Amino acid sequence: MMKQRKVPMRMCVGCREMKPKAELIRVVRTPEGTILVDRRGKVSGRGAYVCPGGDCFSKARKSRALERQLESAISDEVYTALDLEIQRRDDGQ
């Protein structure tokens, strides 16, 4: 009998729903304090997750949920990179 693997779940900071980690986009604050979009989910540091849908990203940006979760201010460049990542995922790449 095959053992079922546990799917890691994470909460989206926009819609506050639990979803499989692989479906979400991770934003990370590294130990050096740099904030970046983590495409592979392997960068060490404090992470926050957002759904690839534009609505969740808009909610998270408006409510400053990403900034609270990462305990740091987020620059417009990071928000732009996150928006581009969402568009890239929508295009199916």
C-alpha positions as CSV (number, residue, x, y, z in Angstrom):
1,M,0.0,0.0,0.0
2,M,1.4,3.4,-1.0
3,K,1.9,6.0,1.7
4,Q,0.1,9.2,1.0
5,R,2.3,12.3,1.0
6,K,1.3,15.2,3.1
7,V,0.8,18.4,1.0
8,P,2.2,21.5,2.8
9,M,-0.4,24.2,3.2
10,R,0.2,27.9,3.5
11,M,-2.1,30.9,4.1
12,C,-2.5,33.6,1.4
13,V,-2.0,37.0,3.0
14,G,-4.6,38.5,0.6
15,C,-7.6,36.2,0.9
16,R,-6.5,34.5,4.2
17,E,-7.3,31.0,2.7
18,M,-5.2,27.9,3.2
19,K,-3.9,26.6,-0.1
20,P,-1.2,24.1,-1.2
21,K,2.2,25.8,-1.0
22,A,3.0,25.0,-4.7
23,E,0.1,27.1,-5.9
24,L,1.2,30.2,-4.1
25,I,3.9,32.8,-4.7
26,R,6.4,33.3,-2.0
27,V,7.9,36.7,-1.0
28,V,10.8,36.5,1.4
29,R,12.8,38.8,3.6
30,T,16.3,37.4,3.7
31,P,18.5,37.6,6.9
32,E,20.3,40.6,5.3
33,G,16.9,42.4,5.1
34,T,16.5,42.2,1.3
35,I,12.9,41.5,0.1
36,L,12.4,39.6,-3.1
37,V,10.1,37.2,-4.9
38,D,11.2,33.6,-4.3
39,R,10.2,31.7,-7.4
40,R,11.6,28.3,-6.2
41,G,10.6,28.6,-2.5
42,K,14.1,27.8,-1.3
43,V,15.6,31.1,-0.2
44,S,16.2,31.3,3.5
45,G,14.4,33.9,5.5
46,R,10.9,34.9,6.6
47,G,8.3,34.2,3.9
48,A,4.8,35.3,3.1
49,Y,2.6,33.8,0.5
50,V,0.1,35.3,-1.9
51,C,-2.3,33.7,-4.4
52,P,-1.4,34.2,-8.1
53,G,-4.7,35.8,-8.7
54,G,-4.7,39.6,-9.0
55,D,-7.4,40.1,-6.5
56,C,-5.4,38.7,-3.6
57,F,-2.4,40.7,-4.6
58,S,-4.4,43.9,-4.7
59,K,-5.9,43.1,-1.2
60,A,-2.5,42.3,0.2
61,R,-1.0,45.5,-1.1
62,K,-3.9,47.7,-0.1
63,S,-4.0,46.3,3.5
64,R,-0.2,46.2,3.8
65,A,-0.5,42.6,4.8
66,L,2.8,41.6,3.2
67,E,4.6,44.3,5.1
68,R,3.1,43.2,8.4
69,Q,3.9,39.5,7.7
70,L,7.5,40.3,6.7
71,E,7.9,42.9,9.4
72,S,9.5,45.3,7.0
73,A,8.6,48.0,4.5
74,I,8.3,46.9,0.9
75,S,9.5,49.0,-2.0
76,D,7.6,49.6,-5.2
77,E,10.2,47.5,-7.1
78,V,9.3,44.4,-5.1
79,Y,5.6,45.0,-5.7
80,T,6.4,45.4,-9.5
81,A,8.3,42.2,-9.5
82,L,5.5,40.4,-7.7
83,D,3.0,41.8,-10.2
84,L,5.2,40.5,-13.1
85,E,5.4,37.1,-11.4
86,I,1.6,37.0,-11.2
87,Q,1.2,37.9,-14.8
88,R,3.8,35.3,-15.8
89,R,1.9,32.6,-13.9
90,D,-1.4,33.7,-15.5
91,D,0.3,33.2,-18.9
92,G,1.1,29.7,-17.9
93,Q,4.9,29.9,-18.0
